[in-house]
C-alpha cells in the first residue's frame, strides 16, 4: 500500500492486504479462491466434464462408466476444498473490511476534531480582529478629534500672530516716526 495523504490512516492495517496471509499457502489459497469464480475456470471445467462424459459414454472400456462415480468423487473433493477456502476468503475479507472501516471512522473523527479546533481558532481570530478593528475605530475617532483641536489652535495661533503683527506694526509706527 503506497503512502499518501488520503490513505495514511490505513497504514497500521496494511497487514490485512493479503487476504490469506503472506506465506506460500496464503498465496496459493488466494489464487485458488480467486480462480474458482473466473470465467476461464468455469469454461475449462465445463469442457473437461463434457469430454469426461463423452469419452466414458462412447467407449466400451470406460474408466468411469455411466453413473460417473469417479466424476462425482472429483466434484465432491473439489467442493470439499473449495468451500472452506472460499469461506476463509470471505472471513478474511470481512475482517479486512471491518478493520478498514474502523480505521476510516477513526480518521473521520480525527478530521472532525481538527475541523472543530480550526473553527474555534477561526472564531477566536475573528473576535480578535473585530476587537482590533473596534480599537482602530476608537483611535481614529480620537485622532480626528485631536486634529480638529489642532486645526482650531492653529487658527487661533494664526489669528494671534496677525494681531501681534498688527500691534507690532502700530508700535513701530509710533516709536520710529
Secondary structure, DSSP 4 states (H G I P E B T S, - for coil): ----TTTGGGGGGGGGGSTT-SSHHHHHHHHHHHHHTSHHHHHHHHHHHHHHHHHHHH-TT-SS-TT-HHHHHHHHHHHHHHHHHHHHHHHHHHHHHHHHHHHHHHHHHHHHHHHHHHHHHHHHHHHHHHHHHHHHHHHHHHHHHHHHHHHHHHHHHHHHHHHHHHHHHHHHHHH--
